[in-house]
Amino acid sequence: MRTGNISRKTSETSIEVEVNLDGSGVYAVSTGIGFLDHMLEQLSRHSLIDLKVTAVGDLHIDQHHTTEDTGIAIGEAVLQALGDKRGITRYGTAYAPMDETLTRCALDISGRPYFVWKVSLGMPRLGEWDTELIEHWFHSFATAAGITLHVENLYGSNNHHIVESCYKALARALRQAVEIDPRKADAIPSTKGKL
């Protein structure tokens, strides 16, 4: 089983994350930010990555540190679970429709973090979550996991649907990319021999 366990403690947050890349989408998530919990549950369910997240942060200040550090810790756990990345498909692409909304995600588990975000949101909050932090979560995750990640909302009007389709598209692309390719299960998927 390809698993990762990260304990991240700072003066601002205390976060425990467990992932199982070969899971079935079982999750237990508690960050203190309801909408973020809902999105992480979607990430787990649709990627089939088992995910356990317990985060306690300085929410009396704002949600920035909890959002950022949760993204970092999950990214680090995924990176740890990938090991030397031998046998993975490496690339993943997914479109996620949700009612009037359509979002595309493309990613490369390259070891070279890069992030492109083409998503516009017209509300300052979803539930209690500051919407400006959503992009920051994706950036923190991609950087910590060493992933080249492109997320683009093609169209949509409902902010809840737009954000949820972003997480579902990430989930499906990630599911594809971390799967073991049975034709090359013993090989690093790079001509360099290393990712």
NORZIKA-V985702 format. One record per pair of residues at least 6 apart in sequence whose ideal C-beta (glycine too) atoms are under 7 Angstrom apart, sorted by sequence separation. I is the first residue (numbers start at 1). GAP is how many residues later the second one is. D is the distance in Angstrom with one decimal. If there is no record, write none. Layout:
BEGIN
i: {I & I}
gap: {GAP & GAP}
d: {D & D}
END
This chain:
BEGIN
i: {31 & 44 & 82 & 124 & 125 & 156 & 188 & 8 & 30 & 44 & 58 & 59 & 95 & 96 & 124 & 142 & 188 & 29 & 43 & 57 & 123 & 7 & 57 & 95 & 153 & 156 & 121 & 6 & 29 & 40 & 55 & 94 & 138 & 29 & 57 & 5 & 27 & 40 & 93 & 138 & 153 & 27 & 4 & 55 & 92 & 151 & 3 & 119 & 3 & 27 & 53 & 91 & 27 & 90 & 117 & 151 & 1 & 2 & 25 & 90 & 151 & 2 & 25 & 1 & 53 & 88 & 117 & 25 & 29 & 31 & 25 & 27 & 30 & 32 & 115 & 24 & 26 & 27 & 28 & 29 & 30 & 31 & 32 & 85 & 115 & 23 & 25 & 30 & 32 & 23 & 24 & 23 & 32 & 82 & 115 & 21 & 131 & 20 & 113 & 134 & 19 & 20 & 33 & 113 & 19 & 36 & 19 & 119 & 33 & 113 & 126 & 18 & 32 & 33 & 36 & 113 & 114 & 115 & 116 & 117 & 118 & 119 & 126 & 17 & 31 & 111 & 113 & 118 & 17 & 112 & 123 & 110 & 122 & 126 & 16 & 109 & 110 & 121 & 31 & 108 & 15 & 107 & 108 & 107 & 121 & 13 & 14 & 107 & 13 & 119 & 13 & 106 & 12 & 13 & 105 & 12 & 105 & 119 & 103 & 104 & 103 & 103 & 104 & 103 & 13 & 101 & 102 & 12 & 13 & 102 & 15 & 101 & 102 & 15 & 101 & 13 & 17 & 100 & 17 & 100 & 101 & 15 & 19 & 100 & 10 & 18 & 19 & 99 & 103 & 17 & 21 & 101 & 8 & 100 & 101 & 19 & 99 & 103 & 98 & 102 & 103 & 8 & 101 & 105 & 8 & 75 & 79 & 104 & 105 & 63 & 67 & 71 & 75 & 79 & 98 & 103 & 107 & 6 & 63 & 70 & 74 & 75 & 78 & 79 & 98 & 106 & 107 & 68 & 72 & 75 & 76 & 97 & 105 & 109 & 64 & 67 & 71 & 75 & 96 & 6 & 63 & 67 & 71 & 75 & 107 & 6 & 5 & 68 & 72 & 96 & 4 & 71 & 96 & 4 & 6 & 95 & 94 & 4 & 96 & 4 & 3 & 94 & 2 & 94 & 2 & 93 & 2 & 92 & 92 & 94 & 92 & 111 & 92 & 110 & 91 & 109 & 89 & 90 & 89 & 88 & 88 & 89 & 35 & 88 & 35 & 88 & 89 & 34 & 35 & 36 & 87 & 34 & 35 & 87 & 33 & 33 & 82 & 87 & 87 & 87 & 90 & 86 & 87 & 86 & 88 & 86 & 85 & 84 & 85 & 42 & 46 & 39 & 43 & 47 & 39 & 42 & 46 & 42 & 46 & 43 & 47 & 48 & 39 & 43 & 47 & 42 & 21}
gap: {6 & 6 & 6 & 6 & 6 & 6 & 6 & 7 & 7 & 7 & 7 & 7 & 7 & 7 & 7 & 7 & 7 & 8 & 8 & 8 & 8 & 9 & 9 & 9 & 9 & 9 & 10 & 11 & 11 & 11 & 11 & 11 & 11 & 12 & 12 & 13 & 13 & 13 & 13 & 13 & 13 & 14 & 15 & 15 & 15 & 15 & 16 & 16 & 17 & 17 & 17 & 17 & 18 & 18 & 18 & 18 & 19 & 19 & 19 & 19 & 19 & 20 & 20 & 21 & 21 & 21 & 21 & 22 & 22 & 22 & 23 & 23 & 23 & 23 & 23 & 24 & 24 & 24 & 24 & 24 & 24 & 24 & 24 & 24 & 24 & 25 & 25 & 25 & 25 & 26 & 26 & 27 & 27 & 27 & 27 & 28 & 28 & 29 & 29 & 29 & 30 & 30 & 30 & 30 & 31 & 31 & 32 & 32 & 33 & 33 & 33 & 34 & 34 & 34 & 34 & 34 & 34 & 34 & 34 & 34 & 34 & 34 & 34 & 35 & 35 & 35 & 35 & 35 & 36 & 36 & 36 & 37 & 37 & 37 & 38 & 38 & 38 & 38 & 39 & 39 & 40 & 40 & 40 & 41 & 41 & 42 & 42 & 42 & 43 & 43 & 44 & 44 & 45 & 45 & 45 & 46 & 46 & 47 & 48 & 48 & 49 & 50 & 50 & 51 & 52 & 52 & 52 & 53 & 53 & 53 & 54 & 54 & 54 & 55 & 55 & 56 & 56 & 56 & 57 & 57 & 57 & 58 & 58 & 58 & 59 & 59 & 59 & 59 & 59 & 60 & 60 & 60 & 61 & 61 & 61 & 62 & 62 & 62 & 63 & 63 & 63 & 64 & 64 & 64 & 65 & 65 & 65 & 65 & 65 & 66 & 66 & 66 & 66 & 66 & 66 & 66 & 66 & 67 & 67 & 67 & 67 & 67 & 67 & 67 & 67 & 67 & 67 & 68 & 68 & 68 & 68 & 68 & 68 & 68 & 69 & 69 & 69 & 69 & 69 & 70 & 70 & 70 & 70 & 70 & 70 & 71 & 72 & 72 & 72 & 72 & 73 & 73 & 73 & 74 & 74 & 74 & 75 & 76 & 76 & 77 & 78 & 78 & 79 & 79 & 80 & 80 & 81 & 81 & 82 & 82 & 84 & 84 & 85 & 85 & 86 & 86 & 87 & 87 & 88 & 89 & 90 & 90 & 91 & 91 & 92 & 92 & 92 & 93 & 93 & 93 & 93 & 94 & 94 & 94 & 95 & 96 & 96 & 97 & 98 & 99 & 99 & 100 & 100 & 101 & 101 & 102 & 103 & 104 & 110 & 122 & 122 & 124 & 124 & 124 & 125 & 125 & 125 & 126 & 126 & 127 & 127 & 127 & 128 & 128 & 128 & 129 & 157}
d: {5.5 & 6.7 & 6.7 & 6.8 & 6.2 & 4.6 & 6.1 & 4.5 & 6.6 & 3.9 & 5.7 & 6.2 & 6.3 & 5.1 & 6.1 & 4.0 & 6.1 & 4.8 & 6.8 & 5.3 & 5.9 & 5.5 & 3.2 & 5.2 & 5.3 & 7.0 & 4.5 & 4.6 & 4.6 & 6.4 & 5.6 & 5.3 & 6.7 & 5.6 & 6.9 & 5.2 & 7.0 & 6.0 & 4.6 & 6.1 & 6.7 & 5.1 & 4.8 & 5.3 & 5.2 & 5.5 & 6.5 & 6.9 & 5.0 & 3.8 & 6.5 & 5.4 & 6.8 & 6.4 & 4.9 & 6.9 & 5.9 & 4.2 & 5.3 & 5.2 & 6.8 & 5.6 & 4.4 & 5.3 & 6.8 & 6.2 & 6.3 & 6.9 & 6.7 & 6.4 & 4.6 & 7.0 & 6.9 & 6.6 & 6.6 & 5.8 & 4.7 & 4.7 & 4.8 & 4.7 & 5.4 & 4.2 & 6.9 & 6.3 & 4.8 & 6.1 & 6.9 & 6.9 & 6.4 & 5.7 & 6.8 & 3.0 & 5.3 & 6.7 & 4.6 & 5.6 & 6.9 & 6.7 & 5.5 & 5.7 & 5.7 & 3.9 & 5.6 & 4.4 & 6.6 & 6.4 & 5.7 & 6.2 & 6.2 & 5.4 & 5.9 & 4.2 & 6.3 & 7.0 & 6.9 & 6.3 & 4.5 & 5.3 & 4.3 & 5.6 & 4.1 & 4.4 & 5.9 & 6.9 & 5.9 & 4.7 & 7.0 & 6.7 & 5.3 & 6.0 & 4.7 & 7.0 & 6.2 & 6.2 & 4.7 & 5.6 & 4.9 & 5.2 & 5.7 & 6.9 & 4.5 & 5.4 & 4.2 & 6.3 & 6.5 & 6.3 & 4.9 & 4.8 & 6.8 & 6.6 & 4.1 & 4.8 & 6.3 & 7.0 & 6.9 & 5.0 & 5.2 & 6.2 & 6.9 & 5.0 & 6.8 & 4.8 & 6.1 & 6.6 & 5.3 & 7.0 & 4.6 & 4.0 & 5.7 & 5.8 & 5.5 & 6.9 & 6.7 & 6.1 & 2.9 & 4.4 & 4.4 & 5.6 & 5.5 & 5.8 & 6.5 & 4.6 & 4.4 & 6.5 & 6.7 & 6.8 & 5.8 & 6.8 & 7.0 & 4.5 & 4.9 & 4.1 & 5.9 & 6.7 & 5.2 & 5.4 & 5.4 & 3.9 & 4.4 & 6.9 & 5.2 & 6.7 & 4.9 & 3.6 & 4.5 & 6.7 & 6.7 & 6.4 & 5.0 & 6.3 & 4.3 & 4.3 & 4.3 & 4.9 & 5.7 & 4.7 & 5.0 & 4.8 & 5.7 & 7.0 & 5.9 & 6.9 & 4.7 & 5.6 & 4.3 & 6.5 & 6.7 & 5.9 & 4.9 & 6.8 & 4.8 & 6.9 & 4.4 & 5.3 & 6.2 & 6.1 & 3.2 & 2.8 & 4.4 & 4.8 & 5.9 & 5.1 & 4.2 & 3.7 & 5.9 & 4.5 & 6.7 & 5.0 & 4.5 & 4.0 & 3.6 & 6.9 & 3.8 & 6.2 & 6.8 & 6.6 & 4.8 & 3.6 & 6.5 & 3.6 & 5.4 & 3.5 & 4.6 & 4.2 & 6.8 & 5.7 & 6.7 & 3.6 & 6.0 & 6.9 & 3.6 & 4.5 & 3.4 & 6.3 & 5.8 & 6.7 & 6.0 & 5.9 & 5.5 & 6.6 & 5.7 & 5.1 & 4.9 & 7.0 & 4.0 & 6.5 & 5.0 & 5.1 & 7.0 & 5.7 & 4.5 & 6.4 & 4.1 & 6.1 & 6.6 & 5.3 & 6.8 & 6.4 & 4.0 & 6.4 & 4.2 & 6.7 & 6.7 & 6.7 & 6.2 & 5.6 & 6.2 & 6.7 & 4.5 & 6.2 & 5.2 & 6.8 & 5.3 & 4.0 & 6.8 & 4.8 & 3.6 & 5.6 & 5.7 & 6.5 & 4.8 & 5.6 & 4.5 & 4.9 & 4.4 & 6.4 & 5.0}
END
